[in-house]
């Protein structure tokens, strides 16, 4: 390999050892592909170690098309039979025409940073026997362990909301979005890094990508749309409270958010979110007085129970085995559903008995299904009356009011959306196994009070610089003063 002597190389030597000893005459041990063996991700009945589970928000237990192989709404990461982790080994400063030659070795993991048309920096990675690597992205190639596609929620974006028109035509999720490195020894720490290695075991940051040389002469950078992470401020289950959204770099360093999702300038050290309005957060109130980009030193890329990972098109929740033990299983959720139906709730108008449909029945409204007025919480059976067209505001120029489709509750006369109730089926999204007494507004997904209150205060990324609280089960933007409502059932009259 010919070394480049350009002045752009600045202070680093042409090649820099990143670990004390490295015998380059010996080839690196072969690295097992992340998904060559299905039992590495989906193990058999033998005793295994579970690092944690990734849950995609907005799918309520399974994808609309069904969970198939690596394309699913939830994936558990298990200890592999053989370690496939990698770690930085040697850094090379070379001329750009030689980059293709340097990257042609498909048995060598590497990250390439293009600084200019005449100069690049390539960091070679070597096998790490102490870690397992799992890769996440939109690509269906074999090196991707968890295939994630854009979530089509009620908001038509990363978090969902009311203005959506289904899944976007062009995905904003990277083909090789991120990678998670899990230590094979207790306490099995999991760390997240932006970008994943492609089929040639390379990560390539082009000339326009946000990248920089660190103070110790190494390199780091950000992906196009970025990988955002938010760790909970406290214990996710006992004291649910949102933390601060940060961006993770290719090397796993933590930075404040960029002005926009794909800006070439990395984020500043400090920022504050302005007061929320209608459950919306934006970056309009970012404090950008610090013009020199600075790393957030007191935070790390270590995943905690309840950490959220946003890939600009889908948001993932990380749950640890200990955290999942405090959430309801599918069997427990079915027991809660049967308990609701055993109470024989009735419509206060039609006096017919209501019943929540089975967990397997989704999106198909049953004739006995309970409906709710989301502005007051009164639960009824379905009825096709109570529209209040005159309540909608007049159009431009004083034209007649248009119908809104909202209904007037016959119990309290409050006007608002009238929607069917659905039990949240993804137990990993629950904060406890409490009784399903509350529903998200305006979608009508039912869960425990603690779960509803916890998710209602979490701002999820939407678009390039906005944040909005959303229902974790379907991705619909939350509305109303609190984003959820307590359900008011009427028991049997007999």
Secondary structure by P-SEA (a helix, b strand, c coil): ccccccccccccccccccccccccccccccccccccccccccccccbbbbcbbbbbcccccccccccccccccbbbbccccccccccccbbbbccccccccccccccccbbbbbccccbbbbbbbcccccbbbbbbcccccccccccccccccccccccccccccccccccccccccbbbbbbccccbbbbbbcbbbccccbbbbcccccccccccccccccccbbbbbbccccccccbbbbcbbbbbcccccccccccccccccccccbbbbccccccccccccccccccccccccccccccccbbbbbcccbbbbbbcaaaaaacccaaaaaaaaaaaaaaccccccccbbbbbccccccccccccbbbbcccccccccccccccccccccccccccccccccbbbccccccccbbbbbbccccccccccccccccccccccccccaaaaaaaaabbbbcccbbbbbbcccccccccccccbbbbbbbcccc
